[in-house]
C-alpha cells in the first residue's frame, strides 16, 4: 500500500486513490499523473518505488495538502473573525456565511433545535 503525504492510498485506480489526500480532487489528481507520466488506470498497489517518490515530489513541490492546507483555511477563517466583517461574524455565530436563508433550514450549521425556554 502506497503512502503519500501521511495518507495510505487505497487499492483503487490512481486518479481516485489520490483524491483521498485532503486538498487533491479529481482534476488535480489527473494533472499530477499527467505531469508524472503515469497511467491513470494503474492501481495504487502496482506502483513502483520510483513512481511513488516521483508522485510525492510533485505533490509536495506544487500543492498545499493535508495539515498545511487545513491550517491555512483555519487562519483565513480566524482572520475574517478578527476583522469583524460580516463573514467573520457569521463564522463566529455559527450561521451560514454565504447568504442562505435561516428562518427555516440551516439546521446543519445552527445545530439541533432547542426549546424556547432553554436559551
N, C-alpha and C positions, 0 to 999 in steps of 0.2 A: 504494500500500500504506500503510495507516494505521499510525502508530507511537504507541503509548501506553505510558508508563512504561518506555521504553527497549526495548520489545519490538515487533517487526514483526508485525502481525496478519496471519495467512494469509487468502487469499481464500475464506473459508468463511462460513456463517451467523454472525451476530454472537454468538449465545449460545455457540457452540462456539469462535469466534475469541477471545473474551475469556478463556476458560479457559487460553489459552497464557500468560497472565500468572501468575506464581507468587503464590499466595495467593487466587486467584479461581477458584472452582469453578462448577459448573453453576447451582446455586441463587443464588449471589451474582451471577453474570452476569445471570440473569433479573431479579433485584431492581434491579440497576443500570440495565438497559434500561427497566424499568417506571418508575423514577424519572426517567429522561431522556425518557420517552415516545417511544422509538424502537422500531420494529417489529423483533421478534426474527428474522424470516426474512430481513431485509435482509442483503446480503453486505457484507463489510468494505470492499471496494474501491468500493462505491457510496455510502459515507458522505460527507457534505459537510464542509467545514472547520469549520463551526459545530457540527455534531454531534460531530465528533472532539474539539473543545475542550470541549464540554459533558460528554462522557464522561470526558475527562481530569480535569476539575474535580471531578466526582462521585467518581471513584475516589480521587484524591489527598486529598480532604477527609474521606472517611469510611472508608477502608480502608487497612490496612497491607499493603504488597505488596513484592515483589521484595527488594531489598537490606535494607530496613528490617525486614521480617518475618524474613528469614534470620538477620540479626544478633540479633534478639530471641530466636529459637529457640536459637541458639548460646549466648547469655548465660544462658538458662534452664537449659540442659544444664550449662554451666560452674558455675552456682550450685549445682545438685544435687551436682556432683562436689566442690565446695569444702565443702559442708555435711558430706559424708562419710556421708550416709544410704544406705540400701540401693540406691535407684535410682541414686544417684551412683556407687556402687561398681560396679554393673553396667555403667554407661556407661564408666567408666574401664577396666574389664577387657575391654570389647568383647563382652559377653554380652547375651542378651535381657533386657530390662528388665521386661517385663510378665508374668512368671511362667511362661513357656513351658518345656517340658522341654528339658534339654540333654544328657542321657545319649546320646540319638540325636537326629538332626535339628539344627537351629540352625546349619547349615553356612554360611549367608549371613553371619550375624553373627560366627561364630567364625573364618571364613576357611578356606582349604584344609587338608586333613589333613596332619599332619606325622608322620614316622616316630618311634617311641617314643624312640629314642636321640638324636634331633636336638634335643630340647628343652634 
